[in-house]
């Protein structure tokens, strides 16, 4: 996107906010990422690699971190472009005394038909083209060190599973609604939109 890998845009935005240490979880074709980024010195940061022998899901790779942490970690998917002030997210995480904080985005879905409301087989009413709005996970999280103890070793674990486990163990998981620009490059249409948007940023 804009003559750079999406991951480079992500790292540069973090560096701009004062982050200096990164851990990349890599699996399929991970050597290409390592060859491109190296140890991060050319970008003014430190990059180390968590090498998954088998795919462990969006949270499972955290179990392979070899060092302990005193401060919260920011965890993000590698296909998210967002103008998020992570200082504000981390402050919110600390002020709410949460073990995890999920960044969230409002998502609207419009049903392009009249929706029938039925009771006991009979029509109650028709709602024409209703709009439903929910909060969805933005693929970015803040995790306190204690959250890492809940990631099972060498087990496929997705982030929703980890967060649900934390809630079930009575840990506080907060939600931070985002207002900033956010784009999930998970589909070809999203990628093409991002390319158009970043065409002049290269």
C-alpha positions as CSV (number, residue, x, y, z in Angstrom):
1,X,0.0,0.0,0.0
2,X,1.5,3.3,-1.0
3,X,4.8,1.6,-2.1
4,X,5.2,0.0,1.4
5,X,4.1,-3.2,3.1
6,X,1.1,-2.7,5.3
7,X,3.2,-3.8,8.2
8,X,5.7,-1.0,7.6
9,X,2.9,1.6,7.8
10,X,1.8,0.0,11.1
11,X,5.3,0.1,12.6
12,X,6.0,3.6,11.4
13,X,2.8,4.9,13.1
14,X,3.8,3.2,16.4
15,X,7.3,4.6,16.2
16,X,5.9,8.1,15.6
17,X,4.1,7.6,18.9
18,X,7.2,6.7,20.8
19,X,7.2,2.9,20.6
20,X,10.6,1.3,20.2
21,X,10.3,-2.5,20.7
22,X,8.3,-4.8,18.5
23,X,7.7,-8.6,18.4
24,X,6.4,-10.0,15.1
25,X,4.6,-13.3,15.2
26,X,5.5,-15.0,11.9
27,X,4.5,-18.3,10.3
28,X,3.8,-18.8,6.6
29,X,6.4,-17.0,4.5
30,X,7.7,-15.4,7.7
31,X,11.2,-15.4,6.2
32,X,10.1,-12.7,3.8
33,X,9.1,-10.4,6.7
34,X,12.3,-11.1,8.5
35,X,14.4,-10.4,5.3
36,X,12.6,-7.1,4.8
37,X,12.5,-5.7,8.4
38,X,15.6,-7.3,9.8
39,X,16.2,-6.2,13.4
40,X,14.5,-2.9,12.9
41,X,17.7,-0.8,13.3
42,X,17.2,1.0,10.0
43,X,13.8,2.2,11.2
44,X,15.1,3.2,14.6
45,X,13.5,0.4,16.6
46,X,14.1,-3.1,17.8
47,X,12.3,-6.0,16.1
48,X,12.4,-9.6,17.3
49,X,10.5,-12.6,15.9
50,X,8.2,-15.1,17.4
51,X,8.4,-18.0,15.0
52,X,5.4,-20.3,15.0
53,X,6.2,-23.8,13.9
54,X,2.4,-24.4,13.6
55,X,-0.2,-21.7,13.3
56,X,-1.3,-20.8,16.8
57,X,-4.1,-18.3,16.1
58,X,-4.4,-14.6,16.8
59,X,-3.4,-15.0,20.5
60,X,-1.5,-18.3,20.7
61,X,1.8,-16.9,19.6
62,X,1.9,-14.8,22.8
63,X,2.7,-18.0,24.7
64,X,6.0,-18.1,22.9
65,X,7.2,-14.8,24.2
66,X,10.4,-15.6,26.1
67,X,10.7,-12.5,28.2
68,X,8.6,-11.2,31.0
69,X,7.0,-7.8,30.9
70,X,6.4,-5.1,33.5
71,X,4.2,-2.9,31.4
72,X,1.2,-3.6,29.2
73,X,1.6,-4.8,25.6
74,X,-0.1,-3.4,22.6
75,X,-1.2,-6.2,20.3
76,X,-2.4,-5.6,16.8
77,X,-3.3,-7.7,13.8
78,X,-0.9,-7.2,10.9
79,X,-3.6,-6.1,8.4
80,X,-5.0,-3.1,10.2
81,X,-4.4,0.5,9.2
82,X,-5.6,2.9,11.8
83,X,-4.8,6.4,13.1
84,X,-5.2,5.5,16.8
85,X,-3.6,7.4,19.7
86,X,-2.3,4.4,21.7
87,X,-1.2,6.7,24.5
88,X,-4.9,7.4,25.1
89,X,-5.8,3.6,24.9
90,X,-3.0,2.7,27.4
91,X,-4.1,5.5,29.8
92,X,-7.7,4.2,29.6
93,X,-6.5,0.7,30.2
94,X,-4.5,1.8,33.3
95,X,-7.3,4.1,34.7
96,X,-9.9,1.3,34.4
97,X,-7.5,-1.2,36.1
98,X,-8.2,-3.7,33.3
99,X,-6.3,-6.8,32.5
100,X,-7.2,-6.4,28.8
101,X,-8.7,-3.6,26.7
102,X,-10.3,-4.2,23.3
103,X,-10.4,-1.4,20.7
104,X,-13.8,-1.4,19.1
105,X,-15.5,0.2,16.1
106,X,-19.1,0.8,15.4
107,X,-20.4,-1.3,12.5
108,X,-23.7,-0.6,10.7
109,X,-25.6,-3.1,8.7
110,X,-28.6,-2.1,6.6
111,X,-31.0,-4.8,5.6
112,X,-32.2,-3.8,2.1
113,X,-35.6,-5.5,2.6
114,X,-38.7,-5.2,4.7
115,X,-38.1,-7.4,7.8
116,X,-41.1,-9.3,9.1
117,X,-41.7,-9.5,12.8
118,X,-43.7,-12.7,13.4
119,X,-45.4,-14.0,16.6
120,X,-47.0,-17.4,16.8
121,X,-46.9,-17.7,13.0
122,X,-48.7,-14.4,12.5
123,X,-47.3,-11.1,11.2
124,X,-46.9,-8.5,13.9
125,X,-45.3,-5.7,11.8
126,X,-43.0,-5.0,9.0
127,X,-39.8,-2.9,9.5
128,X,-38.7,-1.4,6.3
129,X,-34.9,-1.6,5.6
130,X,-33.8,-1.6,9.3
131,X,-30.3,-0.5,10.3
132,X,-28.5,-2.4,13.0
133,X,-25.4,-1.0,14.7
134,X,-23.0,-3.0,16.9
135,X,-19.5,-2.6,18.2
136,X,-17.0,-4.9,16.5
137,X,-13.4,-5.7,17.5
138,X,-10.9,-3.5,15.7
139,X,-8.2,-6.1,15.9
140,X,-6.1,-4.0,18.4
141,X,-5.7,-4.7,22.1
142,X,-3.8,-3.7,25.2
143,X,-2.9,-6.7,27.5
144,X,-1.4,-6.4,31.0
145,X,1.3,-9.0,31.7
146,X,-1.1,-11.0,33.8
147,X,-3.2,-11.7,30.7
148,X,-0.4,-13.7,29.2
149,X,-0.7,-16.4,31.9
150,X,-4.1,-17.3,30.4
151,X,-2.6,-18.1,27.0
152,X,-2.1,-21.9,26.8
153,X,1.3,-23.1,25.6
154,X,1.5,-24.4,22.0
155,X,-2.3,-24.4,21.6
156,X,-4.3,-22.7,18.8
157,X,-5.9,-19.7,20.6
158,X,-7.7,-16.8,19.0
159,X,-8.0,-13.5,20.7
160,X,-11.8,-13.9,21.3
161,X,-11.1,-17.1,23.2
162,X,-8.5,-15.4,25.3
163,X,-10.7,-12.5,26.1
164,X,-13.6,-14.7,27.0
165,X,-11.4,-16.8,29.3
166,X,-10.3,-13.6,31.1
167,X,-13.9,-12.6,31.6
168,X,-14.8,-16.1,32.8
169,X,-12.0,-15.9,35.4
170,X,-13.5,-12.6,36.7
171,X,-10.8,-10.3,35.2
172,X,-11.9,-6.9,33.9
173,X,-11.8,-6.5,30.1
174,X,-12.6,-3.0,29.0
175,X,-13.8,-1.7,25.6
176,X,-12.3,1.4,24.1
177,X,-14.5,2.8,21.2
178,X,-12.4,4.3,18.4
179,X,-13.4,7.4,16.5
180,X,-10.3,7.6,14.4
181,X,-9.7,6.4,10.8
182,X,-9.6,2.6,10.7
183,X,-9.3,0.1,7.9
184,X,-9.1,-3.7,8.0
185,X,-7.2,-4.9,4.9
186,X,-8.8,-8.4,5.1
187,X,-10.3,-8.6,1.6
188,X,-9.2,-7.6,-1.9
189,X,-11.7,-4.8,-2.0
190,X,-10.3,-3.3,1.2
191,X,-6.8,-3.6,-0.2
192,X,-7.7,-1.8,-3.4
193,X,-9.4,1.0,-1.3
194,X,-6.3,1.3,0.8
195,X,-4.1,1.5,-2.2
196,X,-6.2,4.3,-3.6
197,X,-6.2,6.2,-0.3
198,X,-2.4,5.9,0.2
199,X,-1.4,6.4,-3.4
200,X,0.1,9.8,-2.7
201,X,1.7,8.9,0.7
202,X,4.7,6.9,-0.7
